[in-house]
Amino acid sequence: MQLKLAILTTLLAAELCHAQDYDEKYYDQYIDHFNFISMGGKTFKQRYLVQDKWWNRGKGPIFFYTGNEGPITEFWAATGFIFDIAPQFGALIVFAEHRYYGNSLPFGSETFKQENMGYLTVEQAMGDFAVLIQYLKESMNATQCPVITFGGSYGGMLSAYMRFKYPNIVTGSIAASAPIFLLTPGINRNFFWEAVTKDFSDATPTCYNNVKTAFQMMNDIAAKGMSGLKQLSTTFKLCDPLASNDDYVHLLGWARNSFTNLAMFDYPYPAHFFSDLPANPVKYACQLMDAATFPVDGLAVAAGLFYNGTNGQLKCYDIKTEFVACADQTGCGVGPDSLAWDFQACTEINLVSGSTNVTDMFPLLPWTPEMRMDYCQMTWGVQPRDTWSNVQFWGQNIAAATNIVFTNGDLDPWRGGGVLKSQNPDVTTITIAGGAHHLDLRAQNPMDPISVMAAREVEKQAIRKWINS
């Protein structure tokens, strides 16, 4: 135990060290890569982070993280695998921020006005990455250096797409927890809440019934009118009491969002996402449910875990700030980034359906294609064109792909949209037993399951093969 603690302390210190060990830079990107007239050649400042401490200058590969829906500094801090292996490869590390997120705002304070949102597309973001890579190779005398893209979740999708779209620039791709098949119109989108339910059902024998019963009891309490809403406001320690049925529905979404994130970040060691989460947070939440004498009390404590963590600093919950309802039923995040992801979920990124309380343990919160279309028209003035993805992003026919490793954890609720079986020998697929959302991209940890250690070895072997060939 003391040895493990010493190793863990060393690893945490190393992770904290690399978390600040970068040069922050900005590159002038065209707002519109594909129309020579629309913006008159106007540019914006795209943020990227660079570390060259291990780089075999001019010869070593470029490890390029394709930033996703948030500030790039957050992904830098949570993607320790790249830093663990960079010294072995003599690699240059670059993390590029996605347009419309973090500091990379094409129109400054007016970025999220409806008339300025049309330049937020997967294609434009990939164009940013490709142009930035070319600039770095030329400006750093690295024209012969192979480029390996890395990404997790939406970033993993982008990592794979960069290899699809720009094989002349990208040598290979590590795509972790990348649900690229979600962008195919015919996929069954009911898998997500069923998968979250299974994670909690497997954690303790009583968890499923406790959670499902608690949500049903909440409906009974809310049906009492204002007295019921007052009771729930007290039970859940809300900063602002529920005042309407719409407020109650938002509370249900807030609670469901907590269970979503606990399942996604069900790592075998403590981690920080929104708050300080314990090791194995799904089991931890189930034990909180088990310890309660009244199911709704247990649900209130368990749902608060994601927002308040183990330190319990919050005295009440501001559910409208902590959870933003949007076109992504699994949550859009908070702050300005939530606006960008909401728009993407209304255009190119078609995500999962709602919960049913039949095939899952969550309350009935429907989300149909018709509801999505109505919401997106009302909110952004757009209509999704989901068939375009089959053309632009290959759909499920990825047999022509090469030099990609797709990884998915069997605890990750997103795996139902991922590539679980390869269509040719040049694409590797790995299912990580006991792995949650892109566990393999995180820094090595003494509590890692053997399966993720093995997955990382396969990834390293693939990178070596791509570089050498």
N, C-alpha and C positions, 0 to 999 in steps of 0.2 A: 504493500500500500504506500509506504514512504517513497519507494522508487517511482511508482506511478505518479505520485504527487509531484515529485521533483521533475519528471519528464513533462508533466502537464504544465507546470510553472514555466519551464523553459520554452515550451511551444507557445504558450500564451504571451510570454515576453517577446518572442520572435514575431508573433502575429501583430502585436501592438507596435513593434518597431517598424515593420514593413507598412503598417497602416498609414504612417505619416511620411514614409521614405520615398517621395516622388517629386518630380518637377511638374508643376501645373502649367500647361501651355494652352494656347488658343490658335485655331487655324481659320482663315477666312474662307468659308464655304459658300458656294452659290446657294441662294434660297431655292432656286429651281434649276435642277440639273438637266431638265428635259425640254424646256421651252425657252428659246432664245429671246423671246419678246416679252413674256408675261411680267417679269420682274426687272427687265432692263439690265441684267447682270448684277443685281444687288446681292450683297453677301451678308453673312452673319458670323459671329464668333462661336466656333465649335470648341468646347473644352475637351482636352485630353490630358492624360497623366502618363508620364514616362519614367522608367527606371532603367539605368544602363550599368548598374554596379557589377553585374555578372556577364555583361555582353562581350563576346569575342568580336570586337568591332570589325564590321565589314564582312564578317564570315558567319557569325552565329545567327540562328533563326530569329524572327520577330514573332513573339507571342502576343497576339492582338485580341483583346477582349472586346466583343461587340456589345456595347452598352445597351441596356434595356430601359424599362419604364421607371426611372428614378435617377437621382444624382449619381454620377459615376464614382464619387468617393465612397458611396455605400457598397458598391460592388467590389471596389478595390479592397475594402476592409474584410469582405466576406468570401474572397476567392483565393484562399491560401495555397491551393494546389499549384497554381502557376508559380508562386514564389518558392515552393518546395522543390520544384523540378528545374527552374530556370538555371541554377548553377551547373546542373549536370549537362545542360545543352549549350551553355554560354549564350543565353538568350537575352535579347532586348525585350522589355515588357512595355506594352502600350495598352492603356484602357481608354477607349473612346466613348464620349458621352453621346447619347441619342438626342437628335434634335427635338426640341419642345420639352426637354426634361432638364432638371438641374439648372445650370447656368447657360445652357445652349438654347437661348430663346431668340428665334429669328426676328421677332418684331418687338423685343423688349417688353415693356409693361403692357403692350397691346397685343401680345402674342396670342392670347386666348379669345380674342374677338372672333366671332363666327366667320367674318370675311377673310381672316388670316389663317384659318385652320386647314385650308386645302393643301398646304405643302407638308402636312404631317402624314406621310405614307411610308410603308415599308420600303418601297422602291427608292424614295428620296433619302431615307436613312442609310440604305445600303450604298447609294451613290456617295454619300458623305464618307462612309468608311473606306470605300475603294479609292476615292480621290486622296484621302488622308494617307492611306498606305503608300500610294505612289509618291506623294510628296515626301514622306519620311524616307523612303528608299533612295530617292534622288538627293535629298538634302543631307542625309547622313552617310552617304557613300555606301549604301547597302543594297545596290541594285541586284546583286547576286544572292541576297539572303532570302531563304524560303520563309513564307508567312504561314503560321498556324493560328487559326481563329479558335477562340474559346467562348463559350457562353452557356448560361443556365436559364431555363424556363423560356420566356420570350427571347432573351439573349441567346439561348441555345438554338432557337428557331433561326434567328438571324445568322448565327455562326454557320449552320448548315446551308442556309440560303446563299451565303457569300460564296461557298464552294460550288453550289448549283450555278450561280449567276456569273461569278468571276473566277473561273478556274485558272485563268491567265495570271491572276494576282494572288489567289489563295491556294497554297499547296495542300492543305488538309484542314480538317475541322473536328473539334471536340464539341459535341452537342449534347449537353446534359439536361435531362428532364425537359426535352424539347417537344411539345405536343403539336408537331407540324400537321398531323392529320385533322386537327380541328379546323383547318382552313379548307376542308373538303366538304361540300354541301351535304353529302349523303351520310355522314357519320352520325351514329347514335350519341346524342349529347346528354343522355341520362346517367352516364357512368360515374360522374364526379361525386354526387352526393351519396351514391351507393358505396363508392370506395372509401369516402370519409367515414361512413357508418361502419363499414367493415373494420377499419382501423380501431375504432373505439370498441366495437363488439369483441375484437380479439384481445383487447387490453385487460379487461376483467370480465368475469361471467355475468355480472349484473349491470354493466355500463349501458348497454343498449336499452334495456327496459327502463332504467332510471331516467335516461335522457328523453326518450320518447314519451314516457309518462309525464315528466315535468312539463314538456311543451304542451301536451294535451291539457294539463291542469291550468297552465297559463291561459289558454283559450277560455276555459271555464271561468276563471277569475275575471278576465277582461270582459266577458259577456255581462257581468254585473253592472257595467257602466262606470261612472266616475269613481264610485267606491272601490271597484276592482282595479281601476287604473292607479288609484292612490295606493292601494295595497302593493301592487307590483312596483311602483316607483320607490316605495320604502324598501321592499325586499331587495331590489337591484341597486339600491343606494344611488339613485339618479340625482344629478345636480339640479336638473329641471324636471319637475313632475310631468308625467304623461297627461296630455290634455285632450287627446282625440284618438280615434281608431288609427289614423295615419301614424301618430306617434307610437302606438303599440306595434304596428307592423314594422316600423323602423327598429324598435327594440328587438323584435324577432330577428331581423336582419343583422343587427349588431351582435346578438348572441351566436347566430349561425356563423358569422364571420370569424368569431373567436375559435370555434371548433375547426373551421377550415384551416386557419393558420396553425393551430396546434398540430393538426395532422401533417401539414406541409413541412413543418419544422420539428418533426418528431425525431430529433437527434439523440444519440445515446449519451450526450454530455450537455451541460448548460450552455446556452447560447443567447445572444441578444437580438431580438427582432421586435421593435416597438417597445418592448420591455425586457427585463431579465427573465428568461424562461428556464425552468429546471431541466435536468436530464429527463428524457422520456416523458415529455409533457402530456402526451395522450394518456398514459397510465396515471400520471400525477392527477390530471383532471378527473379521471374516473374514480380515483381514490377519494377525491374531494366530494364527489357525488355520493359515494358509498358511505361516507362519514356523516352525511346529513340525515336528520330524522324526517325532514319534509322535502320531497323531491325538488320543489321549486327553489327552496333555499339552497340546495346543492347545486342546482343549475346556475343560480346567480353567482355563486362563488366560483364555479368551474368556468363560466363564461367570462368572468372578470380576470382570469389568469393571463390571457394574452395581453390585455390592456394594462394590467397592474403588475404583472410578474410576481416574483417571489418576494420582492422588497415591500410591496403593498403601500407605496407612497401616496397613491391617490385616495382621497377621502370620499370622493363621489365620482360618478362616471358622467362625462359629457358625451352622450352617445351620438349626437349629431356632428360633433367634431371628430370623434374617434372612428366613426364609420360613415362613409359617404355612399349612399345608394346610387347605383349607376347601371350602365349597360352590361357590366361584368358582374354576374351574380356572386362571384367569389371575392368581390371587392376591388375597388379602383385605387386604394391607397388614400392618402389625405393630401390637402394642400393643392397647389397648382398642378402637380403631377397627376392628380386624380382627374383633372379636366382633360389632359392629353390622352390618358388611357381610356377614358370614357369615349372620346372621339374615335380612337382606334377600334374600340369594341363596337362602334356604330358603323364602321366602314369595312376595313379589311380583316379584322381579327374577330371572327365569330366564335363565341366561347360556349359555355355550357348552359343547359336548361335549368329550370327551377327545381326546388325540392318538392316532394309529393306527400310525405308522411305515410306512404305505402311501401315503396321500395327503399326508403331511407328513414332515419329516426327524426328528421327535422320537420318543422311545421310546413303546411301547405303554402308555399310561396311560388306561384307559377311564373314562368318566363317563357313565353311562346314566341315563335318567329313574328307573329302579328304584333305582339306586345313590344318586341324589340323595334320593329319598323315604326310603330306609332311613337315610341319614346324617342327614337333617333331623329325622326322628322320634327317633333316638337322641340327637342333640345338643341339640335345642331342644324336642322334644315336639310338633312341628308337621308338617303335611302341606301341601305346596304346592297352591294352587288356581289353576292357570295360566289356566283359561278366564275367570276374573274380569277379567283384563286386557283382553280384547276388549270388555267392557262399560265398564269404568271408564276405560281409556286409549285407546279408539277402535280398537285393533288396527291393521290396515293401511288401514282406510277413513278417511282423513283429508281427504277431499275438501271437508269443511265448514270446514277450518282457514283462517285468514287471518292476514296480517301476521307471517309467520315466515320467517326465512332459515335453511335447513339447510345446513351446510358439512361436507364430508368430504374428507380428504386421500387421495390414491391410494396412499400408503405406510402408511396407518393400518389395522392389521388389524381394527379394529372397523367399518370401512365396510360390511362385509357385512350389518350389522344396521341400517344407516342409511337415511335417505330420500335416494335418489339421483335420483329423478324426481318432479317436481311433479305433483299431481293437479288443480291449478287455478292461475289466473294470480296469485292473492294469496299464494301460497307460492313462495319462490325456493329452488332447490337449486343448489349450487356444488360441483364436484369440483376440488380444488386439486392440480394436478400437482406432484409433489415435496414434498407436504405430509404430515407425520406427524400424530400425535394433537393435535387442536385447535391447530395451529400459528397459525391466524389470530387466536386470542385472546392470543397472546403479544405482547410489545412489539416494535415495529418494530426491525429489525436490518439492517445493511448486507449480510448474507449471505442475506437473505430471497430466495426465488425470486420472479420477476415475478408468478407465478400467485397467491401469497398477497397481494401488494400489490393486485392487481386484485380479489381477493375482499373485501378490507377496504373498497375503494372502493364496491363493490356494497352492502356492509353499511351503510356510512355513508349512501349514497343512500336505502336503504330506511328507515333511521331518520328521515331528514329528511322523507320522504314520509309516514311514520306520524304524526310530530309535527305536520306542517302540515295533515294531514287530520283 
